[in-house]
Amino acid sequence: MGVSLKYIGQAAMDNYFRDYKPNTGFFELNDFIFRAAATISSFYQKIYDVNYQELRQDKINKTELVSFDPDILSVQEMEIKDNEAKLKFPVMSFLSDKSSTGYQFLLPIKPKEVTFERSSMDDLWVYQYVPKTSRVFWRPQGGKIKFFKNFNGGLITAELYYIPSVMNSEGEIFGDAIIPDGLMEMAINGTIAAMRQVLPQTVKETNDLNQNSIMQSEINKEAVK
């Protein structure tokens, strides 16, 4: 199912103020949402970087599409009209990626009697020579998915398994982005850990009610829109 990025930020904020007491009212919800977004995007980028290097060293496997564990993928159902489907939520882009890796795979919902196959611009000329079968070719294009079908029936709905984009290149946060359940605990704990590295001074409230001060560094709140 998944939860929104805003929910991750709120949960991290609630847990943070339960365990830590800042000396001022410096932190706001947007601070936690921003740090949650940074934590999640960094997590995905690190997985991509490690697996991409392994693929480049593999002399047998020539694909450059990095695969992610389905447990850390988000899912969105898409309606298909005129052989294209618009995204409901943005998909993450990776540095040095030429394969639109954020779009992991598609599954048919209606009709189910089709097989989706990923394609590229280089494959366009081939479609006219492929006989009509249950194979349907697809590729991402400008916030949409384009379908090139050789299927007798019409396509209606499909599920996209994808890496959620939580911010754009200008730092704008997508608070409604859906974060998969498999990433929720890591995202909350990672956000709390990141917030402990920024100002102001926070106080750890221990079980014996003693307050232990922890020095912090500063956050740039102007980056949160």
N, C-alpha and C positions, 0 to 999 in steps of 0.2 A: 504493500500500500504506500508507505512512505509518509513523511511529514514535511511541512514547509520549512524553509530556511528561517523564517520568523519564529517558528516554534522552537527550533534549535537554539536560537539566540535567547529566547525567553527562558527556556529550561536551564541554559548555562547561567543566565543572570540569577535565576531563583536559587540554584545550587551554590553559586558564588557567594551571594549575600547570606546564605544559610551558614556557610563555613568561614567566611572572611568578612571583616568589618572595616571598610575604608574610613579614614579619618574625616573625609568630606563627602558630599554628594556628587562626586566628580563623574561617576559612570552613569550612562543612560542606556536604554535598550538598544539604540543604534550602534553603540560601541560594541556590544556583544554580537549583534548581527554581522557587523563588519568583520570582527575577528573570526566568527564562525565561517563566513565566506572564505576568508583567507586560509583557514585551516583545511577546509574541504578541497579547495582548488589545489592547494599545495600537496595534499594527500594523493589526489588523482595524478598530478603532474609527475610526482616521484615514481609512482607505479609505471606510468608511461615511459619515463626515461630509462628505467632499469630494463623493462621488457623490450623496448625499441633497440637498445644496444645488443641484447641477446639475439634479436631477429637479424640484425645486420651481420652478426658473426656466424649465423647459421647459413652455411653454403648450400644446404639442400632446400630449406624453406625460403622461397624468394618473396613471400608476401611481406608487406610493411604494415599490415593492419594488426595493431596490438590488441589482444583479447583481454577483457577484464572478467573477474568473477561475477556471475549473474547476481550474486547476493548484494553487490554494491552498485548495481545498475538501477536506474529509475525506469518506469514504464509509463508510456502514454498511449492511449487509444486514439487512432486517427481515422477520420472519415475520408474516403477516397472519392473525388469527383473529377471527371475529365482527366483521369490518369495522373492526378497529383493530389497530395495531402499536405495541408498546412500544419506546421508545428504549433502545439498549444503552449509548450515551454521550450526555451532556448537550449541548445546543445553545446557542450563545451568544446572549444578548440584547443589544440595542443601546439606548443612550440615545435617547429621543424616537422610538423605532420602534413603529409600530402595525401592522406587516405581518408580524411574525414572520420577519424577513429572514434570520435564522440558518438557517432551513429554505429552502435555495435551490431544489432541484427533486427530483422523484422519477422514477425509471426502472423500468419493469416488468421482472421477471426471469421469473416464472412466474405466470400465462401471459403471453406477450409480446404477445398480440393485444389489448392495451388501450392507451388513451391517458389519462394522468393529467392532470387539470386542477385547478389550485389554486382554492380557493373560500374563502368567508368565512361568518360567521353570517348575513349579510344575504341569502345565496343559498339558505338552507335551504328556503324556501317554493317555490322554483323546481323542486326535484328531482322532486316528484310529477307535474309536467307534462312532464318530459323523457322521451321514448320510450327503450326499451331499445336501447342502442348499445354500442360499445366504449369510450365515454367514462366515466371514473371520476373523481369529484370527491373532493378531500381537503383537510383543513386540520389544523393542529396544535391540540392541546388537552391541556394538563396533562401534559406528558411523554409523550404518545402522539400518534399520527396517526390521525385518524378518516377512514374512507372512506365515501362515499355513492355506491353503485354502481348503475348501470343497465346491468349487464353480465350476460349469460346464464350465464357460468361463474363459478366461485369464484376469488377472489384468494388467492394463496399466498405469494409473496415479492416484495419490491421493494428497490431501492437508493435510499437517501437521500443526497443530496449536501448537505453542511451546513458551517456554521462551527463548529468545536469550541469548547466552553466549557472554559476551563482553571481558572477559579475562580468561586465564587459571590459574592454581594453581601457576605457576611461575611468574605471573604478566605480561605475554605477552598480548598485547592489540589486539583485533580483530576489526580493524578499519572499515572493510566492513560489520560487523554485522548489521542486519536490525532491527531497533527500531520501534515499532508500533506507528502510529500517535497518539494514545491515551496517549502515554507517553512522547511525544516530548516536550510539554510546561514545564512539571515538570522537565524533564531532563536538559533543558536549564537553567531554573531558579535555579535548585539545583546546577548545575555546577558553575554558577556565584557566588552563595552564598558560595560555597566551596573555590573558588578562592579568595574571599575577606578575607579568614582566613589565607592566606599564604603571604609570603614576595613577593615583597617589599612593602613599604608604598604606598598606593594609595590615590588619591585625587578625591573626589566626585565633579563632575561639576554640580552645581545646575542651575536652570533657571535664577537666578539673576547673573550668571557668577562668584559667589564667589566659591572658592575652599576650601573644607573641608577635612583635612587630616584624614586618617583612618589607624591606626597602624596594621601591619600584623605579622604573624609568617612564618616559613620557609617551603618550599616544597623540597622533595628529587627528583631531576630531573633524578637521575640515575635509578630510578624505571621505567622510561618510555623508552620502547624499540621501 
